[in-house]
Amino acid sequence: MSHHRSRQFSVRLKELLPILAVVLTVGAIAALTVLAPRLGDSRQASADASIDSPSPSAEPLETSPSAEPEPLPEFKTFKAPPAIDKIPKKPKIDPCAVPRSLSVMTFNIKGGKVSPGELGGIADVIRSAGADVVLLQEIDQNRRRSGNVDQPAIIASQLGMQSVFGANAYITSRGGYGTAILSRFPIEGYDNTHLPNRGGKEQRGLLRANIIVEGQRLVVFNTHLDHTSDSLRQAQIGAVMAKVNAYDGAKLLGGDLNAGSGSGVLGTALATLTDAGAALGASHDGGGRVDYLLPNSWLAAGDGRVSPTRLSDHHAVTIDFSMRGAADC
């Protein structure tokens, strides 16, 4: 009987073994599902700790027990600029203020053949006459024959003036031969226009400069007309007056016209301008009058003077002017 019970138990155990295996498998899977993430977190924490804390076997950095720490850089403190109580005002200019007084000179300095050492003599002539604006003809800029110097700039610098130059012949990138305007008043803009010419003749020009006299513009023209042909001079003065007449306000034409007082050339100019030096007499060593200062009605002529000099065959002609204010004053 006991043998029979033992056999029955063995049969039942065999029947339960598959069920027990399934239960154990399910339990193991469940346990792994719960414990695996916690195990991963524990391993990551251990790894992080090993990174943050150096290994005991790592060699320490070498330090010198006697070395002093480097001093911190010093920074300068800049003081603020002093405050400006008031902004300086520009001087008030009255466009109707009259008269504006100035002296103008025209001077042919003989072909630019003045040596660099003689330029001081030209400056002395201008200074002695008290000229504020100067029209120079036959002047060089950086030409070999006159010592490769800028004649207008040198003369102007000795007088504390500004200068502009117009090249009409022997023109290079460095200068040439032509006319110049000097001024102790500010020059704001200038140009040079070549005049009508014929083959074989020397090129002539008209140099213009805007000069600001106590806040008002004075347009000054400087020219030197042909000396060989009256018909060519007539063509040139026609071109000159076309440009002069295109400007309004105070203006003055001066220079060496190579024409006498009763000439058609001067008559063309006097159609709109006046002869301020009609009573001054000869302006050339050979006699006669060829150097002129011709203003429009905005300028009233005062005293004039002619200054002979051994530096040129032309005399320096200077006239004092009073320039009236704006037309609507």
C-alpha positions in Angstrom: 0.0 0.0 0.0 2.8 2.3 0.8 4.3 1.5 -2.5 1.1 2.4 -4.2 1.0 5.9 -2.4 4.6 6.5 -3.4 3.8 5.8 -6.9 0.8 8.2 -6.9 3.0 11.0 -5.4 5.6 10.5 -8.1 3.0 10.7 -10.8 1.5 13.9 -9.3 4.9 15.5 -8.9 5.6 14.9 -12.6 2.4 16.7 -13.4 3.3 19.7 -11.2 6.8 20.2 -12.4 5.9 22.0 -15.7 3.6 24.3 -13.7 6.3 25.0 -11.2 8.8 25.7 -13.9 6.4 28.3 -15.5 5.9 30.0 -12.1 9.6 30.2 -11.4 10.3 31.6 -14.9 7.6 34.3 -14.6 8.9 35.3 -11.1 12.5 35.6 -12.4 11.4 37.8 -15.3 9.5 40.1 -12.9 12.4 40.3 -10.6 14.8 41.3 -13.4 12.3 44.0 -14.7 12.3 45.7 -11.3 16.0 45.4 -10.3 17.7 46.2 -13.7 17.1 50.0 -13.8 18.3 50.3 -10.1 21.4 48.4 -10.9 22.1 50.7 -13.9 21.7 53.8 -11.8 24.1 52.4 -9.2 26.8 51.7 -11.8 26.4 55.2 -13.4 26.7 56.9 -10.1 29.9 54.9 -9.3 31.3 55.8 -12.7 30.5 59.5 -12.2 32.2 59.5 -8.8 35.4 58.0 -10.3 35.5 60.9 -12.9 34.9 63.6 -10.4 37.4 62.3 -7.8 40.9 61.8 -9.2 42.5 58.4 -8.7 44.7 58.1 -5.7 47.5 56.9 -8.0 47.3 60.1 -10.2 50.4 62.2 -9.8 49.8 65.6 -8.0 50.7 68.8 -9.9 54.1 70.1 -9.0 54.1 73.3 -7.0 56.9 75.3 -5.5 56.2 75.9 -1.8 58.3 79.2 -2.1 56.6 80.6 -5.3 54.5 83.7 -4.7 51.1 84.2 -6.5 51.2 86.5 -9.5 49.8 89.9 -8.7 46.6 90.9 -10.4 46.8 93.4 -13.3 46.3 97.0 -12.3 43.7 99.1 -14.2 43.9 102.8 -14.7 40.9 104.9 -13.9 40.3 107.7 -16.5 38.7 110.8 -15.3 35.8 112.2 -17.3 36.6 115.3 -19.4 35.5 118.5 -17.9 31.9 119.5 -18.8 31.5 122.2 -21.4 29.2 124.9 -20.0 28.5 126.5 -23.3 29.1 125.5 -26.9 31.0 128.3 -28.7 28.9 130.2 -31.2 30.0 130.9 -34.7 30.6 134.6 -35.3 27.5 136.3 -36.6 27.8 137.4 -40.2 25.7 140.3 -41.4 25.2 139.9 -45.2 24.2 143.6 -45.4 27.3 145.0 -43.5 29.1 147.5 -45.7 31.7 148.2 -46.6 33.8 145.1 -46.9 37.3 146.5 -47.6 40.0 144.6 -49.5 43.0 145.4 -51.7 43.5 143.5 -55.0 46.7 143.2 -57.0 47.5 142.0 -60.5 51.1 141.2 -61.3 52.8 139.5 -64.3 56.1 138.1 -62.9 57.8 137.6 -66.3 57.5 134.1 -67.6 58.1 132.4 -64.3 61.8 133.0 -64.8 62.1 134.0 -61.2 64.6 131.9 -59.3 63.5 130.2 -56.0 65.6 132.8 -54.1 63.8 135.7 -55.8 60.3 134.5 -54.8 60.8 136.3 -51.5 61.2 139.5 -53.6 57.8 138.9 -55.2 56.3 138.3 -51.7 57.9 141.6 -50.6 56.2 143.5 -53.4 52.8 142.1 -52.5 53.4 142.7 -48.8 54.5 146.3 -49.3 51.4 147.0 -51.4 49.1 145.6 -48.7 47.3 143.3 -51.1 44.7 140.8 -49.8 44.0 139.1 -53.1 46.7 138.7 -55.8 46.4 137.7 -59.5 49.7 136.4 -60.8 50.4 135.7 -64.5 53.3 133.9 -66.2 54.0 131.7 -63.1 55.5 128.2 -62.9 54.6 125.2 -60.9 57.3 122.5 -60.6 59.1 123.3 -63.8 62.8 122.6 -64.3 63.6 126.1 -65.7 62.5 127.7 -62.4 64.1 125.2 -60.0 61.3 122.6 -59.9 59.4 124.5 -57.1 55.7 125.3 -56.6 56.0 129.1 -57.1 52.4 130.0 -56.1 52.6 127.9 -52.9 56.0 129.3 -51.9 54.9 132.9 -52.4 51.6 132.3 -50.6 53.3 130.6 -47.7 55.5 133.6 -47.1 52.4 135.8 -47.0 50.1 133.6 -44.9 47.8 133.2 -47.9 46.0 130.4 -49.8 46.8 129.8 -53.4 45.3 128.1 -56.5 47.0 127.5 -59.8 45.7 127.1 -63.4 48.1 125.3 -65.9 47.7 126.4 -69.5 51.0 125.3 -71.1 53.8 122.8 -70.5 51.3 120.8 -68.5 52.4 117.7 -66.6 51.1 115.7 -63.7 53.1 117.9 -61.4 52.1 121.3 -62.7 53.0 123.6 -65.7 52.9 127.2 -66.7 49.9 129.6 -66.3 48.2 131.8 -63.7 47.6 131.8 -60.0 45.3 133.5 -57.4 46.4 134.1 -53.8 44.1 135.3 -51.0 44.3 135.9 -47.3 40.5 135.3 -47.3 39.2 131.7 -47.6 39.1 130.3 -51.1 36.1 128.0 -51.6 36.2 126.4 -55.0 38.1 127.3 -58.2 38.5 126.1 -61.8 40.6 126.9 -64.9 39.2 127.1 -68.4 41.3 127.1 -71.6 40.5 129.9 -74.0 40.2 129.7 -77.9 43.5 129.2 -79.6 45.2 128.7 -83.0 47.9 126.4 -84.1 51.3 127.4 -82.9 50.1 129.9 -80.4 50.6 129.7 -76.6 47.5 128.2 -74.8 45.8 130.8 -72.6 43.3 130.3 -69.8 40.8 131.9 -67.4 41.3 131.0 -63.7 38.3 131.5 -61.4 38.2 131.4 -57.6 35.4 131.9 -55.2 36.7 134.0 -52.3 34.7 134.5 -49.1 35.1 138.0 -47.8 33.6 138.3 -44.4 30.9 135.8 -45.2 30.1 137.0 -48.7 31.3 135.6 -52.0 33.5 137.5 -54.4 34.2 135.7 -57.7 37.7 136.6 -59.0 38.8 135.9 -62.6 42.5 136.0 -63.7 43.5 135.8 -67.3 46.4 136.5 -69.7 45.4 137.0 -73.3 47.5 136.4 -76.5 50.1 139.0 -77.3 50.5 138.4 -81.1 47.0 138.6 -82.7 44.2 141.1 -82.1 41.6 138.8 -83.7 42.6 136.0 -81.4 42.5 138.3 -78.3 38.9 139.3 -79.4 37.9 135.6 -79.5 39.5 135.0 -76.1 37.9 138.0 -74.4 34.5 136.9 -75.8 35.0 133.5 -74.1 36.2 135.2 -70.9 33.2 137.5 -70.7 30.7 134.7 -71.4 31.9 133.0 -68.2 32.3 136.2 -66.1 28.7 137.3 -67.0 27.3 133.9 -66.0 28.0 134.7 -62.3 25.8 137.0 -60.1 26.9 139.1 -57.2 30.3 140.7 -56.6 32.9 139.8 -59.2 36.2 141.1 -60.6 38.2 140.3 -63.7 41.9 141.1 -63.7 45.2 140.3 -65.4 47.3 141.0 -68.5 45.0 141.7 -71.4 47.8 142.7 -73.8 45.5 145.5 -75.0 45.5 149.2 -74.7 42.9 151.5 -73.0 41.0 152.2 -76.2 41.1 148.7 -77.6 38.2 146.6 -78.7 39.3 144.0 -76.2 38.9 146.4 -73.3 35.6 147.7 -74.8 34.1 144.2 -74.8 35.0 143.8 -71.1 33.7 147.2 -70.1 30.2 146.4 -71.5 29.5 144.9 -68.0 32.5 145.9 -65.9 34.3 149.1 -65.0 38.0 150.2 -65.3 39.0 150.8 -61.8 42.6 151.8 -62.7 41.9 154.2 -65.6 43.8 157.0 -63.9 46.9 155.0 -62.9 49.0 155.2 -66.0 51.5 152.8 -67.5 51.9 149.3 -66.1 54.8 148.1 -68.3 58.5 149.1 -68.7 57.9 149.8 -72.4 55.1 152.3 -71.5 51.4 151.8 -72.0 48.8 150.1 -70.0 48.1 146.3 -70.3 47.4 145.2 -66.8 43.8 145.7 -65.5 41.5 145.3 -62.6 37.9 145.4 -63.8 35.1 145.1 -61.1 31.4 145.1 -61.5 29.0 147.5 -59.7 29.3 145.6 -56.4 32.8 146.9 -55.8 33.6 150.6 -55.4 37.2 151.5 -56.3 39.3 153.6 -53.9 43.0 154.4 -53.9 45.3 152.7 -56.4 49.1 152.4 -56.9 51.5 151.1 -59.4 54.7 149.4 -58.1 57.6 149.1 -60.6 60.1 146.3 -59.8 63.3 145.0 -61.3 61.9 141.4 -60.9 59.6 141.8 -63.9 59.0 144.0 -67.0 55.5 144.5 -65.7 54.5 146.7 -62.7 52.4 145.4 -59.9 49.0 147.2 -60.0 47.0 147.4 -56.7 43.6 149.0 -56.0 41.6 149.2 -52.8 37.9 148.2 -53.0 34.8 148.4 -50.8 32.4 145.6 -51.5 28.7 146.3 -50.9 26.4 143.8 -49.3 23.7 141.6 -50.8 21.5 143.1 -53.5 18.3 143.1 -51.3 19.9 145.1 -48.5 
